[in-house]
Amino acid sequence: MQKQTVRDIDVKGKRILVRVDYNVPIKDGVVGDTLRIEASFETIKYLLDQDCSIVLMSHLGRPDGKPDAKYSLKPVAAKATELLGHEVTFVADCVGETVKAAVDAMTSGDIILLENTRFYAEEEANGPQFAKQLAAWGEVFVDDAFAAIHRAHASTEGVTHFLPSVAGLLVAKEVEHILGAIEKPNRPLVAIVGGAKVSSKIEVLEYLMPKVDILMLGGAMANTFYLADGKKVGKSLVEPDQVEEARRLVALAKQEDTELLLADEVVVSKSLTEPKDVRTITLGAVQDDDIIVDAAPSFAAKLNPAVFEFLDFDQKCTVIWNGPIGVTEVPEFSGGSLALAGAIVALPGEISIIGGGDTAAFIDDAGRHDQFTWVSTGGGASLELMSGKQLPGIQALLDK
């Protein structure tokens, strides 16, 4: 990436303000998925090796700009301490005298985690005075919160106006893996895009279309493409007002010589939230009261032959996957995504990038995290990066 990282700046012995993404699931005070916590440790350990003291800040959930105990980061501090094997002291505010006292008492090797920045409305509003208060806790700012770096908030963009600001090691790796896969891929380049709505993916599809060799579309957004092709989708989630847009995207794929793949067989249910009369059928057999909940495993079977048509003597390819292709929260509706994961890791010499969010959670739950080249920590951020957008939190950092 063309921005400075924590390795490019003198941090020796300094107090470092680090924006991490500890927006993790918590139930009954117990932290669930710890991927994002552990993803921050490379940067934290580097700073500890440089005899730094470290002030961590993060958001958690959507507390609507006011304190809410269920969104407190206190349990996260305890879990981070356990996983890191180094004390992470929780401070029950992110600005004010309580924080000042804790920061003033810090010595080399100390780590504190501030309370949820979204307990203040000024965080999401990117209030300059609030950002200045946050910036007071460090001598250098390191942004390692990739999942929040596409938001111009006080703790991601605002603080950069008051401190020398660089990327953390996680952010650097995220950018290098995602952009590298798109800009300098092993060919063929395959993009798999799922999700609920075509309308939210138009920009990424338009950006990817000239760059990829194969584009596979799944999830509920595929229903709009089926409807555009004259297929019945029953009671499935669909965007009728986007049918013409879907037809335009199909035409664009042909224009760019991009192979566009959609499922020929789907899994249907009478209910979206539980398996009810679940069947695998061809698209032409969808009934008026059916809901399409997944692509059949035969959709994944299209990947291998499509890739092999493009393979050269190097026998390598690149796959980027953002968005599950079924309602993976229901196990009976996750077979298509499971089959697709298996098909990807079976490809020869593949570089495989999982674009965070629900896809990353699904891959982790399936126990396949280590089988992919990179599993992103940020769904929205990775999608915007894949769309060719400039991310505010990255743009604000020092150039190399």
ZAMARGU-4260 file (C-alpha; in steps of 0.2 Angstrom, whole numbers, plus 5000, padded with zeros to 4 digits):
<rodrens>
0) 5000/5000/5000 | 5005/5018/4997 | 5003/5023/5015 | 5015/5023/5029 | 5013/5009/5042
5) 5019/5007/5060 | 5035/5000/5054 | 5039/5016/5044 | 5039/5028/5059 | 5049/5030/5075
10) 5038/5024/5089 | 5052/5018/5101 | 5046/5021/5119 | 5031/5032/5114 | 5013/5031/5119
15) 5003/5025/5104 | 4985/5028/5101 | 4978/5012/5092 | 4961/5011/5084 | 4957/4993/5084
20) 4941/4984/5079 | 4934/4975/5094 | 4916/4975/5088 | 4914/4957/5093 | 4898/4947/5098
25) 4895/4947/5117 | 4881/4937/5125 | 4878/4937/5144 | 4895/4945/5146 | 4904/4932/5136
30) 4914/4936/5120 | 4910/4925/5106 | 4920/4926/5090 | 4938/4932/5094 | 4945/4934/5076
35) 4945/4953/5076 | 4953/4953/5094 | 4967/4941/5089 | 4969/4950/5072 | 4976/4965/5081
40) 4989/4956/5091 | 5003/4958/5077 | 5003/4977/5079 | 5001/4976/5097 | 5016/4964/5099
45) 5026/4975/5088 | 5023/4990/5098 | 5027/4981/5114 | 5044/4976/5106 | 5047/4994/5104
50) 5044/4998/5122 | 5028/5008/5119 | 5014/5011/5130 | 4998/5007/5121 | 4980/5015/5122
55) 4967/5005/5112 | 4951/5012/5107 | 4936/5004/5098 | 4917/5004/5095 | 4905/4990/5099
60) 4888/4989/5092 | 4876/5003/5090 | 4873/5011/5107 | 4865/5027/5098 | 4878/5039/5105
65) 4875/5036/5124 | 4881/5024/5137 | 4873/5007/5137 | 4880/4993/5148 | 4877/4979/5135
70) 4889/4988/5123 | 4903/4990/5136 | 4920/4984/5130 | 4924/4978/5148 | 4922/4960/5143
75) 4933/4962/5128 | 4947/4969/5139 | 4947/4953/5149 | 4946/4942/5134 | 4961/4951/5126
80) 4971/4949/5141 | 4968/4930/5141 | 4972/4928/5123 | 4987/4940/5122 | 4994/4934/5138
85) 4997/4952/5143 | 4987/4963/5154 | 4975/4974/5145 | 4967/4986/5158 | 4950/4993/5155
90) 4946/5011/5157 | 4927/5015/5159 | 4927/5030/5148 | 4936/5036/5132 | 4938/5054/5136
95) 4939/5065/5152 | 4948/5065/5168 | 4946/5046/5171 | 4956/5042/5155 | 4968/5056/5158
100) 4973/5049/5175 | 4975/5031/5168 | 4985/5038/5153 | 4997/5049/5164 | 5001/5033/5175
105) 5006/5022/5160 | 5024/5016/5158 | 5032/5006/5145 | 5023/4990/5141 | 5006/4995/5148
110) 4991/4993/5138 | 4974/5001/5142 | 4957/4998/5132 | 4946/5013/5132 | 4927/5012/5134
115) 4916/5011/5118 | 4919/5027/5107 | 4901/5026/5101 | 4895/5031/5119 | 4897/5048/5112
120) 4887/5055/5097 | 4902/5065/5092 | 4911/5048/5087 | 4900/5045/5072 | 4897/5063/5068
125) 4917/5065/5067 | 4916/5079/5079 | 4933/5089/5079 | 4933/5093/5097 | 4929/5075/5102
130) 4943/5069/5090 | 4955/5081/5098 | 4951/5074/5115 | 4954/5056/5109 | 4970/5061/5100
135) 4977/5068/5117 | 4980/5050/5123 | 4994/5047/5111 | 5009/5054/5102 | 5007/5043/5086
140) 4990/5036/5080 | 4990/5019/5072 | 4974/5014/5063 | 4972/4995/5063 | 4953/4994/5063
145) 4951/4988/5045 | 4932/4984/5047 | 4929/5002/5052 | 4941/5011/5041 | 4928/5015/5027
150) 4919/5026/5040 | 4925/5044/5043 | 4922/5044/5062 | 4931/5053/5075 | 4942/5038/5080
155) 4946/5033/5062 | 4948/5049/5052 | 4946/5064/5065 | 4961/5060/5076 | 4972/5060/5060
160) 4971/5079/5060 | 4980/5080/5077 | 4993/5066/5076 | 5005/5058/5064 | 4995/5044/5058
165) 5000/5027/5050 | 4992/5010/5046 | 4993/4995/5058 | 5000/4979/5051 | 4982/4971/5049
170) 4976/4986/5039 | 4992/4985/5028 | 4989/4966/5025 | 4970/4968/5021 | 4974/4981/5008
175) 4988/4971/5000 | 4978/4955/4999 | 4962/4962/4993 | 4969/4975/4980 | 4983/4963/4975
180) 4971/4950/4971 | 4961/4962/4960 | 4975/4972/4952 | 4989/4958/4951 | 4980/4942/4951
185) 4985/4925/4945 | 4973/4922/4930 | 4959/4917/4929 | 4952/4929/4942 | 4936/4923/4949
190) 4924/4934/4959 | 4910/4927/4969 | 4897/4940/4975 | 4882/4935/4986 | 4871/4945/4997
195) 4853/4951/4998 | 4852/4965/4986 | 4858/4969/4969 | 4855/4988/4973 | 4869/4987/4986
200) 4881/4978/4974 | 4880/4988/4958 | 4896/4998/4961 | 4906/4982/4965 | 4899/4973/4950
205) 4903/4987/4938 | 4920/4989/4945 | 4924/4970/4944 | 4916/4966/4928 | 4931/4972/4917
210) 4944/4965/4929 | 4938/4947/4932 | 4937/4932/4920 | 4923/4923/4929 | 4909/4931/4940
215) 4898/4920/4950 | 4882/4928/4958 | 4873/4920/4972 | 4862/4924/4987 | 4845/4933/4986
220) 4852/4946/4974 | 4853/4932/4961 | 4834/4931/4962 | 4833/4948/4953 | 4844/4941/4939
225) 4832/4926/4938 | 4817/4937/4937 | 4826/4947/4923 | 4828/4931/4914 | 4809/4927/4915
230) 4811/4914/4929 | 4798/4913/4943 | 4805/4916/4960 | 4789/4913/4971 | 4790/4922/4987
235) 4808/4924/4987 | 4817/4941/4992 | 4819/4950/4976 | 4820/4968/4969 | 4808/4970/4955
240) 4813/4988/4952 | 4831/4982/4949 | 4827/4970/4935 | 4832/4982/4921 | 4848/4985/4931
245) 4851/4966/4931 | 4849/4965/4912 | 4861/4979/4910 | 4874/4970/4921 | 4871/4954/4911
250) 4874/4964/4895 | 4890/4972/4902 | 4897/4955/4906 | 4895/4950/4888 | 4903/4966/4883
255) 4918/4964/4894 | 4919/4945/4889 | 4916/4940/4907 | 4909/4923/4910 | 4894/4926/4921
260) 4888/4911/4931 | 4871/4909/4940 | 4864/4893/4948 | 4852/4882/4937 | 4846/4873/4953
265) 4841/4880/4969 | 4836/4875/4986 | 4818/4881/4991 | 4808/4881/5008 | 4791/4887/5013
270) 4799/4897/5027 | 4815/4908/5027 | 4819/4906/5045 | 4817/4887/5047 | 4817/4872/5035
275) 4799/4868/5029 | 4796/4857/5014 | 4814/4860/5009 | 4818/4854/4991 | 4832/4855/4978
280) 4824/4859/4961 | 4827/4867/4944 | 4823/4886/4943 | 4809/4882/4931 | 4800/4872/4945
285) 4799/4886/4958 | 4781/4887/4965 | 4772/4902/4969 | 4774/4899/4988 | 4792/4894/4987
290) 4806/4904/4994 | 4824/4902/4987 | 4835/4900/5002 | 4851/4893/4994 | 4860/4888/4978
295) 4861/4869/4975 | 4878/4861/4977 | 4878/4860/4958 | 4882/4878/4957 | 4898/4876/4965
300) 4902/4862/4953 | 4902/4875/4939 | 4918/4883/4946 | 4931/4870/4942 | 4927/4867/4924
305) 4925/4886/4921 | 4942/4889/4929 | 4951/4876/4919 | 4945/4884/4903 | 4956/4899/4907
310) 4971/4890/4916 | 4988/4892/4908 | 5003/4882/4910 | 5006/4890/4928 | 4990/4881/4934
315) 4986/4895/4946 | 4970/4906/4949 | 4963/4919/4961 | 4946/4919/4969 | 4938/4933/4979
320) 4922/4929/4988 | 4911/4942/4996 | 4894/4937/5002 | 4886/4919/5006 | 4876/4912/4992
325) 4862/4905/5004 | 4854/4909/5021 | 4869/4901/5030 | 4862/4905/5048 | 4850/4890/5045
330) 4861/4875/5043 | 4849/4867/5031 | 4851/4882/5019 | 4870/4882/5019 | 4874/4867/5008
335) 4878/4878/4993 | 4890/4889/5002 | 4899/4874/5010 | 4900/4866/4993 | 4907/4882/4986
340) 4920/4883/5000 | 4926/4865/4996 | 4927/4869/4977 | 4937/4885/4980 | 4950/4876/4991
345) 4951/4862/4979 | 4957/4873/4964 | 4975/4871/4959 | 4987/4884/4966 | 4973/4896/4971
350) 4975/4912/4980 | 4958/4914/4989 | 4952/4929/4998 | 4936/4929/5009 | 4929/4947/5010
355) 4924/4947/5028 | 4907/4950/5036 | 4895/4936/5035 | 4906/4926/5023 | 4920/4926/5035
360) 4909/4921/5050 | 4902/4907/5039 | 4920/4901/5034 | 4925/4901/5052 | 4910/4892/5059
365) 4913/4879/5045 | 4931/4877/5052 | 4939/4882/5035 | 4948/4898/5040 | 4965/4891/5038
370) 4961/4884/5021 | 4960/4901/5013 | 4974/4913/5009 | 4966/4928/5018 | 4950/4930/5027
375) 4946/4948/5029 | 4940/4956/5046 | 4929/4969/5037 | 4914/4965/5026 | 4909/4983/5022
380) 4927/4989/5020 | 4932/4975/5009 | 4917/4977/4998 | 4921/4996/4996 | 4939/4992/4993
385) 4934/4979/4980 | 4923/4993/4972 | 4938/5004/4969 | 4932/5017/4982 | 4944/5027/4992
390) 4942/5023/5011 | 4942/5039/5022 | 4952/5031/5036 | 4966/5025/5024 | 4966/5042/5014
395) 4970/5051/5030 | 4986/5042/5034 | 5003/5048/5030 | 5009/5044/5012 | 5025/5034/5010
</rodrens>
